[in-house]
Amino acid sequence: MYFRVIESPFLFSMEHLPGSVTMNGKTFDNIKIRYDIYNDELLTPFSSAGILQLNKEMVDSFSILFQNNRYRFIRLPEDSLIGLKGFVNVVYKGKTALYIKYIKKIEYLAVEGKYDKFYQVSRIYLVKDNIVSLINSKSDFFSALTKDKLLLKNFIRINQLIISTKDPGSFVPVLRYFDSVNQ
């Protein structure tokens, strides 16, 4: 489909990865899937000859196992109050939620015999009280959690936590603590 574009439109690998898919409330385990993040579509092998593109309006959630890590995705509907749509990786879900939206774009280089190239962008979103905040830095994180900044910074210091947008999972202990003190 993209014969003049190098790299891949898929998340993690060109290979079909082990996973599960929940469609209309029914879960299908132990299937092979690829997540095309350029088109926000799920693909699975169908018989010996083809690939089946799953209807994303019917997919509630899916998970992919890659390098001994399980990544869980949910589909946010287009009419979602929070302003995000499509499949997002659930890093944390409590009273607050932390999601990663993976996107592939094409860098157009097709001049002088060069091929175009896919590149990946990952965006971290914090959802608090149905308000979506894009998290590009630690200060964005603290700004999104407008209340109790000093309390959270003390929690991080006392527990010697290092939080970084390069490791979105590093925000999880802080969000758990935030949710526990804001019940």
Beta strands, then each sheet from edge to edge (+ up, - down):
strand 1: 5-6
strand 2: 17-23
strand 3: 26-36
strand 4: 41-46
strand 5: 50-53
strand 6: 59-66
strand 7: 69-76
strand 8: 86-93
strand 9: 96-107
strand 10: 116-128
strand 11: 131-135
sheet 1: 1+ 10+ 9- 8+ 7- 6+ 2- 3+ 4- 5+
sheet 2: 1+ 10+ 11-
end
